[in-house]
Amino acid sequence: MSFWLSLIGYQAVWFAAVIGAGHGLAWPGVLGMLIYAAVQLAGARRLRTDLGLIAAGLVFGLLLDGTLGRSGLVRYAAGWPNPALAPAWILALWVTFALTFSQSLRYLQTRLWLAALLGRVGGPLAYLGAARGWQVVTFAEPTWRALLTLALGWALATPALAWLARLGRASTQPRPATRGARA
């Protein structure tokens, strides 16, 4: 998948998930993620890395958004399959976001400090956009507590995903020939 296809694809999944959730539907985001993942995995040079990123995205989504939901700091529209868990549409966004680290966000693999900064700012802004534009996320008062928790969670998750993508890339690169080895 090219840089631009990855970037545009992620944005398309984000809008499908958020607009769908705004109408009480989890499936548009899940379907968008499945299409995005299928396209990415079909052309993957490092399939194990991408599968690992999918798993990591699910774990981060379950931990961060599940904790926020259970604590009452955040309430999500279309809370399927269980309102006490992170909703399926949020998990679809996490998976899609995680897959961008082997494509459009590849440059963050070697810039973990920048990944942390972008996560700290971009994560909460995405939730604010979803809350204000489509009312699919509601924050408990005072709002700053939820935003601070999101900023901390995303500041940790974003560089972790970048690092995992780099680790997978490094582990699948060809090894240099050893001295004196014969072909």
C-alpha positions in Angstrom: 0.0 0.0 0.0 1.4 3.4 -0.9 1.8 6.3 1.5 -1.2 8.2 0.1 -3.5 5.2 0.0 -2.6 4.4 3.6 -3.2 8.0 4.7 -6.5 8.4 2.8 -7.6 4.9 3.8 -7.2 5.7 7.4 -9.1 8.9 7.2 -11.9 7.1 5.3 -12.1 4.4 8.0 -12.2 7.2 10.7 -15.1 8.9 9.0 -17.0 5.7 8.4 -16.5 4.7 12.1 -17.5 8.1 13.5 -20.4 8.8 11.2 -21.6 5.2 11.7 -21.4 5.5 15.5 -23.3 8.8 15.3 -26.1 6.8 13.7 -25.9 4.1 16.4 -24.0 1.7 14.0 -20.7 0.0 14.8 -20.5 -2.0 11.5 -19.4 0.8 9.1 -16.1 1.3 11.0 -15.5 -2.4 11.4 -16.2 -3.0 7.7 -13.9 -0.1 6.7 -11.2 -1.5 8.9 -11.6 -5.0 7.4 -11.3 -3.6 3.9 -8.3 -1.5 4.9 -6.6 -4.4 6.6 -7.3 -6.8 3.7 -5.7 -4.4 1.2 -2.7 -3.8 3.4 -2.2 -7.5 4.3 -2.6 -8.6 0.6 0.4 -6.5 -0.4 2.4 -6.8 2.9 6.1 -7.3 2.7 6.2 -8.1 6.4 3.0 -10.0 7.2 4.0 -10.9 10.7 4.8 -7.3 11.5 1.4 -6.2 10.3 -0.4 -9.0 12.2 1.5 -8.0 15.3 0.5 -4.4 14.8 -3.2 -5.5 14.5 -2.9 -7.4 17.8 -1.1 -4.5 19.5 -3.8 -2.0 18.3 -6.5 -4.2 19.7 -4.7 -4.5 23.1 -4.1 -0.7 23.3 -7.7 0.0 22.3 -9.1 -2.5 24.9 -6.9 -1.1 27.6 -7.2 2.7 27.0 -10.7 3.0 25.7 -12.0 0.1 27.8 -10.6 1.7 31.0 -12.0 5.2 30.0 -15.4 3.7 29.4 -15.5 1.6 32.6 -14.2 4.6 34.7 -17.0 6.8 33.4 -14.6 9.4 32.1 -15.8 8.7 28.5 -19.1 7.5 27.1 -19.2 6.1 23.6 -22.1 6.0 21.1 -22.8 2.6 19.6 -21.3 0.8 22.6 -21.5 -2.6 20.9 -20.8 -5.4 21.8 -20.8 -4.4 25.5 -21.1 -0.9 26.9 -18.4 -1.8 29.5 -15.9 -2.6 26.8 -14.3 -0.4 24.2 -16.8 -0.3 21.3 -16.1 -2.2 18.1 -15.9 1.0 16.1 -13.2 2.3 18.4 -11.2 -0.9 18.2 -11.5 -0.8 14.4 -9.9 2.7 14.5 -7.1 1.4 16.7 -6.4 -1.5 14.3 -6.4 0.8 11.3 -4.2 3.3 13.1 -1.7 0.6 14.1 -1.4 -0.6 10.5 -0.4 2.9 9.4 2.9 2.5 11.1 4.2 0.2 8.4 3.0 2.7 5.7 2.1 6.4 6.0 3.5 6.7 9.6 6.6 4.7 8.9 8.8 7.8 9.4 7.9 7.7 13.1 9.6 4.3 13.5 12.9 6.1 14.1 11.4 9.2 15.8 9.8 7.9 18.9 9.9 11.3 20.6 7.9 12.8 17.7 5.5 9.8 17.9 4.9 10.5 21.6 4.3 14.2 20.9 1.9 13.5 18.0 0.1 10.9 20.1 -0.2 13.3 23.0 -1.7 16.0 20.9 -3.4 14.1 18.1 -5.1 11.5 20.1 -7.2 13.8 22.3 -7.9 16.1 19.3 -9.4 13.2 17.4 -11.7 12.4 20.3 -12.6 16.1 20.6 -13.4 16.1 16.9 -15.6 13.0 17.2 -17.3 14.5 20.3 -18.0 17.9 18.9 -18.6 17.0 15.3 -20.7 13.8 15.6 -21.5 13.5 19.4 -20.1 9.9 19.4 -17.9 10.5 22.5 -19.1 12.2 25.6 -16.6 13.3 28.3 -17.5 13.4 32.1 -17.1 16.8 33.7 -14.5 18.1 34.2 -13.5 17.3 30.6 -9.8 17.9 31.3 -9.5 14.6 33.2 -10.6 12.5 30.3 -8.4 14.6 27.9 -5.4 14.2 30.2 -5.9 10.5 30.4 -6.2 10.3 26.6 -3.1 12.4 26.1 -1.1 10.1 28.4 -2.4 6.9 26.9 -1.8 8.1 23.3 1.7 9.5 24.3 2.6 5.9 25.3 0.7 3.9 22.7 1.9 5.9 19.6 5.6 5.4 20.1 5.0 1.8 21.2 3.3 1.1 17.9 6.1 2.8 16.0 8.7 0.8 17.9 6.9 -2.4 17.3 6.7 -1.6 13.6 10.5 -0.9 13.6 11.2 -4.0 15.5 9.3 -6.1 13.0 11.0 -4.4 10.1 14.4 -5.0 11.5 13.8 -8.6 12.3 12.7 -9.4 8.7 15.5 -7.7 6.9 18.1 -9.9 5.3 21.1 -10.6 7.5 24.6 -9.6 6.3 26.8 -12.5 5.2 29.3 -13.6 7.8 33.0 -13.4 7.2 34.3 -16.4 5.4 30.9 -17.9 4.5 30.6 -19.6 1.2 27.6 -19.3 -1.1 
